[in-house]
Amino acid sequence: MSAALHVSLLQRRSFAGQFSIEGIAAHLARDLRAAGVDACLHVAPVHSRGLGPRLAIARFARAHQGDVTHITGDITFAAPALRAARTVVTFHDCEPLEWMRGPRREVLRRFWYDAPARHAAAVTADSAHTKARLLVHVPGLEPDKVHVVPNAVAPVFRPRPQPPREGPPVVLQVGTKHNKNVPRLLAALEGLDVVLHIVGPVDAALGADLARRRIRHRVFQDLTETALAECYAAADVVAFASLAEGFGMPVIEAQAMGRPVVTSRTTSLPEVAGAGAHFVDPQNVGDIRAALVRVLGDACWRARLVEAGFANARRFTRERVVALYGALYRDLAEAAGPAAAYGRRSPPHPPPREAR
């Protein structure tokens, strides 16, 4: 792609505990620049909360348009403020629409999904599962308009040999939101001689459950990517028995580092994990427990999962993702015709520290 084409990537301003979209967007901007693309990442000046701030985000987005403007997730409601022929919108999942009900759900569907998807020249989804669900929730959206572009593994997540274990094995759980299904994981671990490492905030209910089940554990919060990689390196198995995911970054991060993964056979996870995981029914505590016992106790099975995980993680290289987005940006710019002056090509707003 010619460096003369200016790509503006727009990112939300994160609240405490939000991290996944931020890391993906920041790495994409850096990788595009490394590939010779004139790409700037702009972080919204305010949090997306309430009508006034959201109108401010829409004005900010309009002022920071490029030859191609890419909303990287979450603040998709700003898309109608942009020049449609040069706009890309990414949807990371449709999960809120799956469980919400009533007027609030319809507001979310209309302004965060329907209007942005119809307005943009191109839409990307990070899994075929997310694309399929988006086509359900936005009736009439043309399938050819939605491009599946996966997320890339960050360079910090690279193969690390498993150090000799002294003491009980470590089970790593990344994320504590409702969809991460942590209470069932705790039930599955009760009575096992393991230590649970949890990345994410532990509320009073979860803390009480840990105490009641007498599960030895450590909690990690506000981690940089480097610190998160150390958590993977210290683990014997990564448990990610989520109820629903739009993608599932911990799966490929663990695979890229050479750690066996136990994950769910639901939503996007089989698609993302490939053959490199032991799959479970996330609603079945016994199934989760049996999987963890087998992975921890069967060295041959563990080695097979690790090797299959390495092979699978190679599908999510930075080079592949940059090539897919590069082709999409170029096609949009060529279809839109000669570029005019689209907003201010100001220096990017520095993103907040990537944390989990």
Legacy VTK file of the C-alpha trace (Angstrom):
# vtk DataFile Version 3.0
C-alpha trace
ASCII
DATASET POLYDATA
POINTS 356 float
0.000 0.000 0.000
1.240 3.472 -0.797
2.334 5.511 2.173
0.486 8.466 0.574
-2.770 6.907 1.731
-3.499 8.217 5.222
-5.381 5.768 7.467
-6.971 7.131 10.643
-7.780 4.559 13.316
-10.266 5.670 15.965
-10.306 4.038 19.399
-12.475 4.417 22.483
-11.148 5.860 25.719
-11.120 2.890 28.057
-12.629 2.550 31.496
-10.758 0.661 34.212
-10.679 -3.027 33.360
-11.117 -2.537 29.600
-8.102 -3.617 27.603
-8.672 -6.016 24.727
-9.789 -3.593 22.007
-7.101 -1.118 23.054
-4.275 -3.594 22.674
-5.552 -4.838 19.324
-5.882 -1.311 17.894
-2.521 -0.115 19.216
-0.693 -3.095 17.701
-2.533 -2.731 14.399
-1.497 0.929 14.124
2.143 0.074 14.863
2.156 -2.873 12.462
0.630 -0.783 9.678
3.314 1.861 10.130
6.006 -0.823 10.124
4.577 -1.997 6.783
4.915 1.519 5.355
1.334 2.705 5.845
0.694 6.269 7.016
-1.497 5.226 9.970
-2.428 7.278 13.034
-4.270 6.016 16.101
-6.584 8.569 17.718
-8.070 7.908 21.160
-11.451 9.491 21.956
-11.066 12.478 24.309
-13.863 11.342 26.647
-15.413 8.097 27.824
-18.461 6.777 25.994
-21.035 7.446 28.690
-24.152 9.536 28.127
-25.452 11.552 25.181
-23.170 14.580 25.531
-19.876 12.678 25.575
-21.012 10.499 22.686
-21.825 13.534 20.579
-18.352 14.842 21.446
-16.849 11.526 20.291
-18.747 11.797 16.995
-17.392 15.334 16.451
-13.893 14.129 17.349
-14.197 11.281 14.849
-15.331 13.643 12.101
-12.392 15.976 12.794
-9.860 13.122 12.597
-10.883 11.473 9.349
-8.250 10.172 6.979
-8.297 9.023 3.389
-9.671 5.903 5.065
-11.107 6.054 8.578
-11.360 2.890 10.655
-13.412 2.710 13.853
-11.672 -0.117 15.678
-14.583 -1.087 17.924
-17.065 -0.025 20.602
-17.544 3.639 19.537
-19.204 2.446 16.346
-22.072 4.906 16.907
-19.749 7.622 15.528
-19.700 6.066 12.036
-22.645 8.073 10.614
-20.634 11.270 11.271
-17.969 10.081 8.812
-17.722 9.981 5.019
-19.393 6.666 4.253
-17.355 5.713 1.184
-14.101 5.872 3.168
-15.222 4.341 6.478
-14.447 0.908 7.946
-16.153 -0.276 11.139
-14.998 -3.275 13.189
-17.350 -5.340 15.334
-15.660 -7.587 17.898
-18.818 -9.380 19.037
-22.595 -9.205 19.229
-22.842 -10.661 22.715
-24.826 -7.803 24.374
-27.571 -8.270 21.789
-27.793 -11.956 22.667
-28.782 -11.385 26.303
-30.234 -7.869 26.553
-33.974 -7.326 26.339
-36.372 -4.396 26.000
-35.902 -0.801 24.783
-32.256 -0.599 25.873
-31.377 -3.501 23.610
-33.104 -1.865 20.641
-31.214 1.389 21.213
-27.937 -0.547 21.287
-28.828 -2.567 18.215
-29.892 0.452 16.191
-27.137 2.941 17.046
-24.145 0.663 17.788
-24.789 -2.044 15.183
-27.435 -1.340 12.533
-26.722 2.290 11.628
-22.897 1.978 11.635
-22.933 -1.268 9.626
-25.252 0.196 6.991
-23.410 3.519 6.788
-19.827 2.235 6.446
-18.386 1.205 3.102
-16.908 -1.905 4.706
-17.400 -3.830 7.933
-14.943 -6.204 9.565
-15.605 -8.942 12.107
-12.801 -10.759 13.890
-14.391 -14.196 13.477
-16.820 -15.942 11.170
-19.033 -16.437 14.225
-19.247 -12.676 14.822
-19.995 -12.110 11.136
-22.825 -14.652 11.228
-24.377 -13.102 14.334
-24.018 -9.584 12.902
-25.945 -10.643 9.793
-28.720 -11.921 12.073
-28.920 -8.728 14.120
-28.672 -6.360 11.135
-31.266 -7.764 8.715
-30.536 -6.955 5.094
-26.841 -6.300 5.608
-25.022 -7.662 2.555
-22.721 -10.574 3.517
-20.078 -9.435 1.002
-19.795 -6.127 2.865
-18.606 -7.946 6.023
-14.971 -9.081 5.919
-13.567 -11.539 8.460
-10.216 -10.190 9.651
-8.880 -11.975 12.735
-6.885 -10.439 15.536
-3.133 -10.881 15.573
-0.949 -12.316 18.316
1.184 -9.576 19.864
4.960 -10.116 19.657
5.360 -10.433 23.427
3.457 -13.747 23.322
6.187 -16.023 21.984
7.244 -19.598 22.831
8.499 -20.011 26.382
9.673 -23.375 27.740
7.784 -24.713 30.731
10.039 -24.398 33.804
10.298 -27.321 36.238
7.368 -27.223 38.631
7.929 -27.209 42.374
4.656 -27.476 44.190
1.111 -27.777 42.820
0.360 -26.946 39.162
-0.937 -23.506 38.204
-4.234 -22.985 36.380
-4.562 -19.564 34.730
-7.913 -17.833 34.166
-7.839 -14.605 32.118
-10.867 -12.380 32.692
-13.573 -12.283 35.330
-16.628 -10.825 33.589
-19.876 -12.792 33.639
-19.262 -14.460 30.273
-15.912 -15.811 31.499
-17.814 -18.393 33.567
-15.460 -18.228 36.566
-17.946 -19.598 39.156
-18.193 -22.894 37.249
-14.409 -23.029 36.965
-14.170 -22.648 40.750
-16.664 -25.479 41.229
-14.590 -27.623 38.871
-11.366 -26.882 40.794
-12.754 -27.544 44.271
-10.712 -30.241 45.980
-7.974 -30.340 43.326
-4.362 -29.759 44.351
-3.783 -26.680 42.188
-3.172 -22.961 42.497
-5.489 -20.695 40.501
-4.083 -17.496 39.021
-6.793 -15.001 38.078
-6.233 -12.007 35.800
-8.922 -9.433 36.469
-10.875 -7.918 39.344
-12.392 -10.265 41.919
-15.613 -8.936 43.418
-17.035 -9.824 46.818
-19.139 -12.710 45.498
-16.238 -14.283 43.641
-13.945 -13.783 46.625
-16.450 -15.473 48.910
-16.726 -18.396 46.481
-12.941 -18.796 46.418
-12.860 -18.817 50.227
-15.780 -21.222 50.577
-14.227 -23.703 48.168
-10.771 -23.238 49.773
-9.061 -22.683 46.442
-5.527 -21.383 46.698
-5.222 -18.440 44.368
-3.482 -15.239 43.341
-5.134 -12.243 41.695
-3.428 -10.036 39.099
-4.847 -6.701 37.949
-3.803 -3.807 35.724
-1.178 -5.852 33.932
0.899 -4.691 31.009
1.181 -7.112 28.109
4.646 -8.070 29.323
3.301 -8.888 32.781
0.436 -10.875 31.254
2.940 -12.890 29.237
4.683 -13.764 32.505
1.355 -15.070 33.829
1.036 -17.378 30.824
4.650 -18.482 31.247
4.004 -19.407 34.896
0.906 -21.494 34.067
0.643 -25.225 33.503
-2.744 -24.901 31.793
-4.929 -21.992 30.683
-8.630 -22.362 31.494
-10.961 -20.340 29.271
-14.334 -22.071 29.511
-16.285 -18.961 28.504
-19.992 -18.964 27.927
-19.640 -16.722 24.858
-16.864 -14.931 22.963
-16.604 -12.879 19.813
-13.001 -14.023 19.375
-11.056 -15.165 22.471
-7.577 -13.604 22.591
-6.371 -15.665 25.614
-6.678 -18.823 23.523
-4.189 -17.783 20.856
-1.957 -15.933 23.317
-1.614 -19.121 25.382
-1.072 -21.236 22.267
1.616 -18.885 20.966
3.481 -19.248 24.278
3.213 -23.035 24.330
0.623 -23.524 27.052
-2.205 -26.083 26.797
-5.695 -24.619 26.656
-9.043 -25.853 27.976
-11.839 -23.900 26.298
-15.493 -24.088 25.288
-17.001 -25.718 22.253
-19.290 -22.731 21.746
-19.548 -19.417 19.826
-16.206 -18.382 18.250
-13.909 -20.549 20.356
-13.691 -23.739 18.218
-13.051 -21.539 15.177
-10.258 -19.620 16.913
-8.683 -22.506 18.847
-8.545 -24.912 15.917
-7.142 -28.302 16.941
-5.024 -26.773 19.704
-7.369 -27.050 22.685
-9.273 -29.484 24.866
-12.921 -28.535 24.372
-15.597 -28.627 27.065
-19.248 -27.847 27.635
-18.988 -24.578 29.609
-22.267 -25.314 31.405
-21.001 -28.685 32.685
-18.791 -28.452 35.782
-17.873 -32.133 35.554
-16.731 -31.722 31.969
-14.493 -28.780 32.891
-13.032 -30.688 35.839
-12.344 -33.821 33.793
-10.587 -31.773 31.112
-8.315 -30.047 33.614
-7.494 -33.323 35.344
-6.585 -34.950 32.032
-4.463 -32.053 30.766
-2.588 -31.765 34.057
-2.139 -35.508 34.459
-1.433 -36.712 30.920
1.934 -35.441 29.656
1.437 -36.895 26.171
-1.943 -35.244 25.718
-0.520 -31.980 27.044
2.343 -32.124 24.528
-0.092 -32.794 21.672
-2.176 -29.781 22.631
0.907 -27.577 22.811
2.167 -28.605 19.366
-1.281 -28.201 17.814
-1.554 -24.839 19.556
1.722 -23.617 18.042
0.474 -24.601 14.588
-2.870 -22.904 15.125
-1.369 -19.660 16.449
0.535 -19.275 13.183
-2.814 -18.460 11.519
-2.887 -15.176 13.452
0.336 -13.501 12.399
0.686 -9.729 12.342
1.799 -9.891 8.706
-1.395 -11.642 7.645
-3.653 -9.197 9.481
-1.821 -6.149 8.083
-2.088 -7.595 4.569
-5.835 -8.125 4.926
-6.477 -4.637 6.270
-4.072 -3.104 3.751
-5.942 -4.627 0.834
-9.271 -3.497 2.275
-8.096 0.099 2.811
-6.639 0.272 -0.694
-9.827 -1.078 -2.293
-11.978 1.442 -0.418
-9.741 4.370 -1.347
-9.686 3.368 -5.005
-13.463 2.905 -5.109
-14.043 6.282 -3.424
-12.035 8.164 -6.052
-9.501 10.973 -5.623
-8.872 11.908 -2.013
-9.757 15.340 -0.708
-8.727 16.931 2.575
-10.514 14.782 5.134
-10.281 16.481 8.501
-7.086 17.280 10.398
-4.105 14.979 10.046
-3.010 15.756 13.551
-0.590 13.707 15.643
-2.251 10.705 17.269
-3.556 10.964 20.802
-1.442 8.625 22.939
-3.406 5.560 24.002
-3.664 4.726 27.691
-1.272 2.121 29.092
-2.319 -1.300 27.851
-3.526 -3.188 30.898
-5.561 -6.249 31.750
LINES 1 357
356 0 1 2 3 4 5 6 7 8 9 10 11 12 13 14 15 16 17 18 19 20 21 22 23 24 25 26 27 28 29 30 31 32 33 34 35 36 37 38 39 40 41 42 43 44 45 46 47 48 49 50 51 52 53 54 55 56 57 58 59 60 61 62 63 64 65 66 67 68 69 70 71 72 73 74 75 76 77 78 79 80 81 82 83 84 85 86 87 88 89 90 91 92 93 94 95 96 97 98 99 100 101 102 103 104 105 106 107 108 109 110 111 112 113 114 115 116 117 118 119 120 121 122 123 124 125 126 127 128 129 130 131 132 133 134 135 136 137 138 139 140 141 142 143 144 145 146 147 148 149 150 151 152 153 154 155 156 157 158 159 160 161 162 163 164 165 166 167 168 169 170 171 172 173 174 175 176 177 178 179 180 181 182 183 184 185 186 187 188 189 190 191 192 193 194 195 196 197 198 199 200 201 202 203 204 205 206 207 208 209 210 211 212 213 214 215 216 217 218 219 220 221 222 223 224 225 226 227 228 229 230 231 232 233 234 235 236 237 238 239 240 241 242 243 244 245 246 247 248 249 250 251 252 253 254 255 256 257 258 259 260 261 262 263 264 265 266 267 268 269 270 271 272 273 274 275 276 277 278 279 280 281 282 283 284 285 286 287 288 289 290 291 292 293 294 295 296 297 298 299 300 301 302 303 304 305 306 307 308 309 310 311 312 313 314 315 316 317 318 319 320 321 322 323 324 325 326 327 328 329 330 331 332 333 334 335 336 337 338 339 340 341 342 343 344 345 346 347 348 349 350 351 352 353 354 355
